[in-house]
């Protein structure tokens, strides 16, 4: 061992500062928590350039006495802990006494503060841990911290800071957590001169959730309020139908402190078991109140992790709270229909009652025209829907509706009955003419189809032209030759002539495939060359086909443009990862834009992807980028292709047409290198005629 040296005070402070201050968000966290501990009701946070050049935290708390200002910046100086027993009953967010000393050691700091019992405030400046000045200042009660040039005296540390956008998003994510943990405080967050977050401070958690995550997320929540023994659980959970593809929207707060707890996540997901799809995760904002003596918050420098003396009571409280909330709050949606006011006067009328009595009330009130002139003009130009029966000359045959004058003439029930019978007779004649017209149209269509069929002389099989398709070799490069009826009506798997496309290889010899059927709406059964039976998993095969085409056409336009852009709300961590890798989405045919405040806007998506899958796909991709430990572009892109192809492929159990199934079979036959789906599962099983005959004892 070498010579042991006692570190200089300045070097020791820089080392200690590294444990507390990692980035601008660490500074904001410590200062805002001090404001909350000071009893502030209004807190304003402002940053510029992600917080690297300027940060300001202002509150209306109790302030700092002038005599205590210098002591506040000494290491291990705190007003929240006095004795060793206080460590077992920590009720404040901060208690170490290291925050201000660490921040002042790596920045240029200015504090303006005034205690409510003082007449004039104080302005204290300190740079790199060295005092600059202490002067009088006019200011309201409270404290304002201004931090400039973070890590100005540690160039090596500043190199590890990310871009200003990423650092700003980290501060924004932190503010979201603080807002949710203390809805009783009104927060204002200003970023580069623009206010991006403001809360009411009304003490309602739902208001805070609305401010942070927006209306769409807030309206799909179920309230939770449960107490078991000494553990209280309050907050909101998402409905099972609003499950997300990752756990990033699970927020737990213990005694007003945001924490990461595996116990809470396990209890939450256990309560949802049986109510949510496999691979989906619930969202939650849960506030736990536990006795201070059963929890240890002094296990992590950033105080994000906690430790329980006994985790079982906490697990049970969360589990039963969520389970009971689901049983009470997750009810079926009731559909209600508005009553048509036009028929309020006539309800359940007996057609054989006296007509004069029925319509006397309706006649006494003149009709009121509620349609505005502008609406009447618009209605005049409204296109009429096409009715094939309009071609019939039936205008005179249609029974006219009975007017009030007609019903007045029907003074007796006998006259009314005669008129009703006439209307029924005319209506019956009209229906007969409609049926006759439909029959004529159908017969004419059949004749056209039969005529077109007879004109085709090159069908491979006249009895069943769909079941059997033959590939003929006519050109040197082995072009696939199909008859007119054999070409797919919807070219889902159209082969491209691009040499870079991996799905272009054609069979070297003539091949004959015959469709036999589909088992369990999942497996395609095809006979090949009268000697083999192919059993194909249609989802796995279609998934691999899309996967190969996505890779081959990564740089080509293979998108569907959306009429209405899809908005995706993300956790700030996922949001930061997504906007930093927008080019990766573009490579997968996604046109994604930054919509601000944790929201992405999707304007286009791969043509194979269903519209209902777009939001989940973007959220899943963003979570993958955020959690990826290796920044390997190709690896992430490959995962993107897996995800898009899996969601876009035909699903097992779905009904498919014969043409779609044969398209899959032919694509596999033309590309024998396709043997497994992107997840490694086999695509096709081959049963030879020899093996089948052997099983039946024919050999």
C-alpha positions in Angstrom: 0.0 0.0 0.0 1.3 3.5 -0.9 1.5 6.5 1.3 -1.8 7.6 2.7 -2.7 11.2 2.2 -5.4 13.3 3.8 -7.4 14.9 0.9 -7.7 18.6 0.6 -11.1 20.0 1.6 -11.8 21.2 -1.9 -11.0 17.8 -3.4 -13.1 16.0 -0.8 -16.1 18.2 -1.5 -15.8 17.6 -5.2 -15.8 13.8 -4.6 -18.7 14.0 -2.3 -20.6 16.2 -4.7 -20.3 13.5 -7.3 -22.5 11.2 -5.2 -25.3 13.8 -4.9 -25.1 15.9 -8.1 -24.9 13.8 -11.2 -26.8 16.1 -13.6 -29.0 19.2 -13.6 -32.1 17.1 -12.5 -30.2 16.1 -9.4 -29.8 19.7 -8.4 -33.5 20.4 -9.1 -34.6 17.4 -7.0 -32.6 18.5 -4.0 -33.7 22.2 -4.1 -37.4 21.4 -4.8 -37.5 18.9 -1.9 -36.0 21.5 0.4 -38.8 23.9 -0.7 -41.5 21.3 0.1 -39.9 20.7 3.5 -40.0 24.4 4.1 -43.7 24.4 3.8 -44.0 26.1 0.4 -47.4 26.3 -1.3 -46.1 27.6 -4.6 -42.8 26.5 -6.2 -41.5 27.8 -9.6 -38.7 25.9 -11.4 -37.0 27.4 -14.4 -34.1 26.0 -16.5 -32.2 27.0 -19.7 -30.2 24.8 -22.0 -31.3 21.7 -20.1 -30.2 23.3 -16.8 -26.5 23.2 -17.6 -26.2 27.0 -17.8 -29.1 28.3 -15.7 -31.4 26.9 -13.0 -33.8 28.7 -10.7 -36.0 27.4 -7.9 -38.2 29.9 -6.1 -40.7 29.1 -3.3 -42.8 30.9 -0.7 -41.7 28.7 2.2 -40.5 29.8 5.6 -37.1 31.0 4.3 -33.7 31.0 6.0 -32.5 33.2 8.8 -29.6 35.5 7.9 -27.5 33.9 10.7 -28.0 30.4 9.3 -27.3 31.1 5.6 -23.5 30.3 5.8 -24.1 27.3 8.0 -26.6 25.9 5.5 -23.8 25.4 3.0 -21.5 23.5 5.3 -21.4 19.7 4.9 -23.7 17.7 7.1 -25.5 20.8 8.3 -29.3 20.2 8.5 -32.3 21.4 10.4 -34.1 18.0 10.1 -32.0 15.7 12.2 -30.7 16.3 15.7 -30.2 13.0 17.4 -29.7 9.4 16.3 -33.3 8.5 17.2 -34.5 11.0 14.5 -33.1 8.7 11.8 -35.8 6.2 12.7 -38.6 8.8 12.3 -37.7 10.7 9.1 -40.7 12.5 7.9 -39.0 15.0 5.6 -37.7 14.6 2.1 -34.2 15.8 2.9 -32.1 15.1 6.0 -28.5 14.4 5.0 -27.3 18.0 4.9 -25.2 17.4 1.8 -27.3 19.0 -0.9 -26.4 22.6 -0.7 -22.7 21.9 0.0 -22.5 19.6 -3.0 -24.3 22.0 -5.3 -22.2 25.0 -4.3 -19.0 23.0 -4.8 -19.6 22.5 -8.6 -21.4 25.6 -9.7 -21.9 29.4 -9.3 -24.7 29.7 -6.8 -26.8 32.6 -5.6 -29.5 32.4 -2.9 -32.0 35.2 -2.0 -34.0 34.4 1.1 -36.1 36.0 3.8 -37.6 34.5 6.9 -41.1 35.5 7.8 -39.8 37.0 11.1 -37.2 39.3 9.4 -37.8 42.7 7.9 -35.2 42.5 5.2 -33.9 39.6 3.1 -30.4 38.4 2.3 -28.4 37.7 -0.9 -25.6 35.2 -0.6 -23.2 34.2 -3.4 -20.8 31.3 -3.5 -18.7 29.8 -6.3 -17.0 26.5 -6.3 -17.5 26.3 -2.5 -15.8 29.6 -1.9 -17.9 32.5 -0.4 -18.2 35.6 -2.6 -20.6 38.0 -0.8 -23.4 38.3 1.7 -25.6 41.4 1.3 -29.0 42.8 2.2 -31.8 42.3 -0.4 -35.4 43.2 -0.8 -37.5 40.1 -1.4 -40.7 38.4 -0.2 -40.8 35.6 2.3 -39.3 32.5 0.9 -36.2 31.3 -0.9 -34.9 31.6 -4.4 -31.9 29.6 -5.6 -30.1 30.5 -8.9 -27.4 28.1 -10.2 -25.3 28.9 -13.1 -22.6 27.0 -15.1 -22.9 23.6 -13.5 -19.6 21.7 -13.4 -17.7 24.7 -14.7 -14.8 23.7 -12.5 -14.9 20.0 -13.4 -14.5 19.8 -17.2 -14.2 16.0 -17.1 -17.6 15.8 -15.4 -19.3 18.1 -17.8 -18.2 15.9 -20.8 -20.5 13.2 -19.5 -23.6 15.4 -19.6 -26.0 14.6 -22.5 -27.5 17.1 -24.9 -29.5 20.0 -23.7 -32.7 18.3 -24.9 -32.0 15.1 -23.0 -31.0 16.9 -19.8 -34.1 19.1 -20.0 -36.3 16.0 -20.4 -34.7 14.5 -17.3 -35.7 17.6 -15.3 -39.2 17.4 -16.8 -39.5 13.7 -15.8 -38.4 14.6 -12.3 -41.0 17.4 -12.1 -43.7 15.0 -13.0 -42.8 12.7 -10.1 -42.7 15.6 -7.6 -46.0 17.0 -8.9 -47.7 13.6 -8.4 -46.2 13.1 -4.9 -47.4 16.5 -3.6 -50.7 17.7 -5.3 -51.2 20.2 -2.5 -48.3 22.3 -3.8 -48.8 24.5 -6.9 -45.9 23.9 -9.3 -44.8 25.9 -12.3 -42.1 24.6 -14.7 -40.5 27.0 -17.2 -38.2 25.6 -19.9 -36.2 27.9 -22.1 -38.6 30.7 -21.5 -41.7 28.6 -22.1 -44.1 27.4 -19.4 -44.6 23.6 -20.0 -46.2 22.6 -16.7 -48.5 24.2 -14.2 -50.6 22.6 -11.4 -53.4 23.9 -9.3 -52.2 22.9 -5.9 -55.7 22.0 -4.8 -54.6 18.8 -3.1 -56.5 16.6 -5.6 -54.3 13.8 -7.0 -56.5 13.5 -10.1 -55.8 17.2 -11.0 -52.1 16.5 -10.8 -52.5 13.5 -13.0 -54.4 15.5 -15.5 -51.7 18.2 -15.6 -48.9 15.7 -16.0 -50.3 13.0 -18.3 -53.3 14.7 -20.0 -57.0 14.1 -20.3 -56.9 10.8 -22.2 -54.9 9.1 -19.5 -56.8 10.7 -16.6 -60.2 9.6 -17.8 -59.3 5.9 -17.9 -58.5 5.6 -14.2 -60.1 3.8 -11.3 -59.8 5.4 -7.8 -58.2 3.5 -5.0 -58.7 4.1 -1.3 -57.9 1.2 1.1 -56.3 0.7 4.5 -55.0 -2.5 5.9 -53.6 -2.5 9.4 -51.2 0.5 9.5 -50.7 0.8 5.7 -52.9 3.2 3.7 -53.1 3.1 -0.1 -54.7 5.9 -2.1 -54.5 6.9 -5.7 -55.6 5.7 -9.1 -55.0 2.6 -11.3 -55.7 2.1 -15.0 -58.6 0.0 -16.3 -57.5 -3.3 -17.7 -58.5 -2.2 -21.2 -56.0 0.6 -21.0 -53.0 -1.6 -20.3 -49.6 -0.6 -21.6 -46.7 -2.6 -23.1 -44.3 -1.7 -20.3 -44.1 -0.8 -16.6 -42.9 2.8 -17.1 -46.2 4.3 -16.1 -46.2 2.7 -12.7 -45.6 5.4 -10.0 -45.3 4.6 -6.3 -45.0 7.2 -3.5 -44.3 6.3 0.1 -44.9 9.0 2.7 -44.7 11.7 -0.1 -41.5 10.4 -1.6 -41.2 8.9 -5.1 -39.6 5.4 -4.8 -38.8 2.4 -7.0 -40.2 -0.7 -5.2 -40.3 -4.2 -6.6 -42.7 -5.1 -3.8 -45.2 -2.6 -5.1 -44.9 -3.6 -8.7 -45.3 -7.3 -7.9 -48.4 -6.6 -5.8 -49.9 -4.4 -8.5 -49.4 -7.0 -11.3 -50.6 -9.9 -9.1 -53.8 -8.0 -8.4 -54.4 -7.6 -12.2 -53.7 -11.3 -12.9 -56.7 -12.7 -14.8 -57.9 -9.3 -15.8 -55.2 -8.2 -18.2 -53.6 -9.7 -21.2 -50.3 -11.5 -20.9 -47.5 -9.1 -21.9 -49.4 -6.0 -20.9 -48.9 -4.0 -17.7 -51.1 -1.7 -15.7 -50.5 1.9 -15.0 -50.8 3.4 -11.5 -50.3 6.4 -9.3 -50.4 5.1 -5.8 -49.6 7.0 -2.6 -48.7 4.8 0.4 -48.7 6.0 4.0 -46.7 3.7 6.3 -45.3 4.1 9.8 -41.9 5.8 9.7 -40.4 3.1 12.0 -40.9 0.3 9.5 -39.2 1.9 6.6 -35.6 2.9 6.0 -35.0 5.7 3.4 -31.3 6.0 4.1 -30.1 3.3 1.7 -29.5 5.3 -1.4 -27.7 8.6 -2.0 -30.6 9.9 -4.2 -33.2 8.4 -1.7 -35.0 6.7 -4.6 -34.9 3.2 -3.1 -36.3 2.2 0.3 -36.1 -0.8 2.5 -38.9 -2.3 4.6 -38.5 -4.2 7.9 -41.3 -6.5 6.7 -42.5 -6.3 3.1 -45.5 -8.6 3.6 -47.9 -5.9 5.0 -47.0 -3.6 2.2 -47.6 -6.2 -0.4 -50.9 -7.3 1.0 -52.2 -3.7 1.3 -51.4 -2.9 -2.3 -52.8 -6.2 -3.6 -56.1 -5.9 -1.7 -56.4 -2.2 -2.5 -56.0 -2.8 -6.2 -58.1 -5.9 -6.3 -61.1 -4.3 -4.6 -60.8 -1.2 -6.7 -60.9 -3.4 -9.9 -64.0 -5.2 -8.7 -65.9 -2.0 -8.0 -64.6 0.3 -10.7 -64.1 -1.9 -13.7 -67.7 -2.1 -14.9 -69.2 -2.6 -18.3 -69.8 0.5 -20.2 -73.5 1.3 -20.6 -74.6 2.6 -24.0 -77.5 5.1 -23.8 -79.5 6.5 -26.7 -80.9 10.0 -26.8 -84.7 10.1 -27.2 -85.9 11.5 -30.4 -87.8 14.7 -29.5 -89.7 14.7 -32.8 -91.9 11.9 -31.5 -92.5 13.1 -28.0 -96.1 13.8 -28.7 -96.9 10.5 -30.3 -95.8 7.4 -28.3 -97.1 3.9 -28.6 -100.1 4.9 -30.7 -102.7 2.3 -31.5 -103.5 2.6 -35.3 -107.0 1.5 -34.8 -108.0 4.2 -32.2 -109.9 7.3 -33.2 -107.6 9.2 -35.6 -109.3 12.5 -34.7 -108.4 12.1 -31.0 -104.8 11.0 -31.7 -103.9 14.0 -33.9 -106.0 16.7 -32.3 -103.1 17.6 -30.0 -100.5 17.5 -32.8 -102.8 19.7 -34.9 -103.2 22.4 -32.2 -99.5 23.2 -32.2 -98.0 24.6 -35.5 -94.8 22.9 -36.6 -91.7 24.7 -35.6 -88.8 24.8 -38.0 -85.7 24.4 -35.9 -83.3 24.2 -38.9 -81.2 27.3 -39.3 -81.0 28.8 -42.9 -77.3 27.9 -43.1 -78.1 24.3 -42.3 -81.0 24.3 -44.8 -78.6 25.5 -47.5 -76.0 22.9 -46.6 -78.7 20.2 -46.6 -79.7 21.2 -50.2 -76.3 20.2 -51.5 -76.0 17.0 -49.4 -75.3 14.0 -51.7 -78.0 11.4 -51.8 -77.1 7.7 -51.2 -77.4 5.4 -54.1 -80.4 3.0 -54.1 -80.5 0.3 -56.8 -84.3 0.2 -56.6 -84.5 3.8 -57.8 -84.0 2.4 -61.3 -87.4 0.8 -61.2 -90.4 2.8 -62.2 -92.2 2.5 -58.9 -92.9 6.1 -58.1 -96.6 5.7 -58.5 -96.7 2.4 -56.7 -95.2 3.6 -53.4 -97.9 4.2 -50.7 -98.0 7.8 -49.6 -97.8 8.5 -45.9 -101.1 9.4 -44.2 -101.5 13.1 -43.5 -103.6 14.7 -40.8 -106.4 15.5 -43.3 -106.5 11.9 -44.4 -106.8 10.8 -40.8 -109.6 13.3 -40.2 -111.5 11.7 -43.1 -110.9 8.3 -41.4 -113.5 9.3 -38.8 -114.3 5.8 -37.8 -112.3 2.8 -37.1 -113.8 1.0 -40.1 -112.6 3.7 -42.5 -109.2 3.7 -40.9 -108.9 0.0 -41.2 -109.9 0.1 -44.9 -107.1 2.7 -45.6 -104.6 0.6 -43.6 -105.4 -2.5 -45.7 -104.9 -0.5 -48.9 -101.5 0.7 -47.7 -100.5 -2.8 -46.7 -101.5 -4.2 -50.1 -99.5 -1.5 -52.0 -96.5 -2.1 -49.8 -96.7 -5.9 -50.5 -96.7 -5.2 -54.2 -93.7 -3.0 -53.9 -91.7 -5.6 -52.0 -92.6 -8.2 -54.7 -91.3 -5.9 -57.4 -88.2 -5.3 -55.5 -87.6 -9.0 -55.1 -88.2 -9.6 -58.8 -85.7 -6.8 -59.7 -83.1 -8.4 -57.4 -83.6 -11.7 -59.0 -83.1 -10.3 -62.4 -79.9 -8.5 -61.4 -78.5 -11.7 -59.8 -79.3 -13.8 -62.9 -77.7 -11.3 -65.1 -74.5 -11.3 -63.0 -74.4 -15.1 -63.1 -74.6 -15.0 -66.9 -71.7 -12.5 -67.1 -69.5 -14.6 -64.7 -70.3 -17.8 -66.7 -69.5 -16.0 -70.0 -66.2 -14.8 -68.6 -65.3 -18.2 -67.3 -66.0 -19.9 -70.7 -63.7 -17.4 -72.5 -60.6 -18.6 -70.4 -59.0 -21.6 -72.1 -55.7 -21.7 -70.1 -57.0 -22.7 -66.7 -54.9 -25.5 -65.1 -58.0 -27.2 -63.7 -61.5 -26.5 -65.0 -63.3 -28.0 -62.0 -61.4 -26.2 -59.3 -59.2 -23.4 -60.7 -58.3 -22.0 -57.2 -57.0 -25.1 -55.6 -54.3 -25.9 -58.1 -51.7 -23.4 -59.3 -48.7 -24.3 -61.6 -45.4 -22.5 -61.9 -44.0 -22.9 -65.4 -40.4 -22.2 -66.5 -40.5 -20.1 -69.7 -37.7 -17.6 -69.3 -34.0 -17.9 -68.4 -34.5 -16.1 -65.1 -37.4 -18.4 -64.3 -40.3 -16.0 -64.2 -43.5 -17.1 -62.4 -46.3 -17.5 -65.0 -49.8 -17.5 -63.8 -53.2 -17.3 -65.5 -55.5 -14.4 -65.1 -57.6 -16.1 -62.5 -54.6 -17.3 -60.6 -53.2 -13.8 -59.9 -54.1 -12.6 -56.4 -56.8 -10.0 -56.3 -55.1 -8.3 -53.4 -51.4 -8.5 -53.9 -50.3 -8.7 -50.3 -47.1 -10.5 -51.1 -46.3 -9.1 -54.6 -42.7 -9.9 -55.6 -40.5 -7.0 -56.4 -37.9 -6.9 -59.1 -35.4 -5.2 -56.8 -32.2 -7.2 -56.7 -31.8 -6.3 -53.0 -35.1 -7.8 -52.0 -34.5 -11.1 -50.2 -37.9 -12.5 -51.3 -37.3 -12.8 -55.0 -35.7 -16.2 -55.4 -37.8 -18.4 -57.7 -38.0 -22.2 -57.6 -35.5 -24.0 -59.9 -38.0 -26.6 -61.1 -41.6 -26.8 -61.8 -43.7 -27.0 -58.7 -47.3 -27.9 -58.2 -49.2 -26.9 -55.0 -52.8 -27.8 -54.2 -54.7 -26.2 -51.4 -56.3 -28.8 -49.1 -57.7 -26.7 -46.3 -56.9 -24.9 -43.0 -56.9 -26.5 -39.6 -58.0 -24.6 -36.5 -57.9 -21.3 -38.5 -54.1 -21.4 -37.9 -52.4 -24.1 -40.0 -52.4 -24.2 -43.8 -52.5 -27.7 -45.4 -51.1 -27.9 -48.9 -50.2 -30.8 -51.2 -47.0 -30.4 -53.1 -46.2 -32.3 -56.3 -48.5 -35.2 -55.3 -45.7 -36.4 -53.0 -45.7 -34.2 -49.9 -48.1 -32.5 -47.5 -47.0 -29.1 -46.1 -48.5 -27.9 -42.8 -47.7 -24.2 -42.5 -48.2 -21.9 -39.4 -49.8 -18.9 -41.2 -48.9 -16.4 -38.5 -45.3 -17.5 -38.2 -44.9 -17.6 -42.0 -46.6 -14.2 -42.6 -44.5 -12.7 -39.8 -41.2 -13.9 -41.3 -42.3 -12.7 -44.8 -43.0 -9.2 -43.5 -39.8 -9.2 -41.5 -37.7 -10.0 -44.6 -39.5 -7.4 -46.7 -39.0 -4.7 -44.0 -35.3 -5.4 -43.9 -35.0 -5.5 -47.7 -37.0 -2.3 -48.2 -35.8 -0.3 -45.2 -34.9 2.7 -47.2 -38.0 2.7 -49.4 -41.4 4.3 -48.8 -43.5 1.5 -47.4 -45.9 3.5 -45.3 -49.6 4.3 -44.8 -50.4 8.0 -44.1 -52.9 8.5 -41.4 -55.9 10.8 -41.9 -55.9 11.6 -38.2 -52.4 11.5 -36.5 -52.1 9.2 -33.5 -50.9 10.8 -30.2 -48.9 8.6 -27.9 -48.4 9.7 -24.2 -45.2 8.4 -22.7 -43.2 8.5 -19.5 -40.6 11.2 -19.8 -37.8 8.7 -19.8 -39.3 6.9 -22.8 -40.2 10.2 -24.4 -36.6 11.4 -24.1 -35.3 8.1 -25.7 -37.9 8.4 -28.5 -37.2 11.9 -29.6 -33.5 11.2 -29.5 -33.9 8.3 -32.0 -36.6 9.6 -34.4 -34.5 8.4 -37.3 -34.8 4.9 -36.1 -38.6 5.1 -36.3 -38.3 6.5 -39.8 -36.2 3.5 -40.8 -39.2 1.4 -39.8 -41.6 3.5 -41.9 -42.9 5.5 -38.9 -43.2 9.3 -39.3 -43.0 10.4 -35.6 -42.8 14.0 -34.4 -42.2 15.5 -31.1 -45.5 17.0 -29.9 -44.0 18.3 -26.6 -44.6 17.5 -22.9 -44.2 13.7 -23.1 -46.3 13.2 -26.2 -45.4 11.9 -29.7 -47.4 12.5 -32.9 -47.5 9.6 -35.4 -48.4 10.7 -38.9 -47.6 7.5 -40.8 -47.0 3.9 -40.0 -46.0 0.7 -41.9 -48.7 -0.4 -44.3 -49.0 -3.8 -42.7 -49.7 -2.4 -39.2 -53.2 -2.1 -38.0 -54.2 1.4 -36.8 -55.2 0.1 -33.4 -51.6 -1.3 -32.9 -49.8 2.0 -33.6 -49.8 3.5 -30.1 -48.7 0.3 -28.4 -46.0 -0.3 -31.0 -44.5 3.2 -30.5 -44.7 2.9 -26.7 -43.0 -0.5 -26.8 -40.3 0.7 -29.1 -39.6 3.8 -26.9 -39.4 1.6 -23.8 -36.9 -0.7 -25.5 -34.7 2.2 -26.5 -34.9 3.7 -23.0 -34.0 0.4 -21.3 -31.3 -0.8 -23.8 -27.9 -1.0 -22.2 -26.1 -1.4 -25.5 -26.3 1.4 -28.0 -26.1 -0.9 -31.0 -28.1 0.5 -33.9 -28.4 -2.7 -35.9 -29.6 -4.7 -32.8 -32.3 -2.2 -32.0 -33.4 -2.0 -35.6 -33.7 -5.7 -35.8 -35.9 -5.7 -32.7 -38.0 -3.0 -34.4 -38.5 -5.3 -37.4 -39.5 -8.2 -35.2 -42.1 -6.0 -33.4 -43.6 -4.5 -36.5 -43.8 -7.8 -38.3 -45.3 -9.6 -35.3 -48.1 -7.0 -34.9 -48.7 -6.8 -38.7 -49.0 -10.5 -39.5 -52.2 -12.5 -39.8 -53.2 -13.7 -36.4 -53.8 -17.4 -35.5 -57.5 -17.9 -35.2 -58.5 -15.2 -37.7 -60.5 -16.1 -40.8 -58.5 -15.9 -44.0 -59.3 -16.4 -47.7 -58.0 -19.2 -49.8 -56.1 -16.7 -51.9 -54.3 -15.2 -48.9 -53.3 -18.6 -47.6 -52.0 -19.7 -51.0 -50.0 -16.5 -51.3 -48.2 -17.4 -48.1 -47.6 -21.0 -49.4 -46.2 -19.8 -52.7 -44.0 -17.2 -51.1 -42.5 -19.9 -48.9 -42.0 -22.2 -51.8 -40.2 -19.5 -53.8 -38.0 -18.7 -50.8 -36.8 -22.0 -49.3 -34.4 -20.2 -47.0 -37.3 -19.0 -44.9 -37.6 -21.8 -42.3 -38.2 -20.0 -39.0 -40.2 -17.0 -37.7 -38.2 -14.1 -36.3 -38.7 -15.6 -32.8 -37.2 -18.9 -33.8 -40.3 -21.0 -34.1 -40.6 -23.4 -37.1 -42.8 -22.3 -40.0 -43.5 -25.4 -41.9 -43.7 -29.2 -41.2 -43.4 -31.6 -44.2 -45.1 -35.0 -44.3 -44.0 -37.2 -47.2 -46.3 -39.6 -48.9 -43.9 -42.4 -48.0 -44.2 -41.6 -44.3 -48.0 -41.4 -44.4 -48.3 -44.7 -46.2 -45.9 -46.3 -43.8 -48.1 -45.2 -40.9 -51.2 -46.8 -42.5 -49.3 -50.0 -43.3 -49.5 -49.7 -47.1 -45.8 -50.4 -47.5 
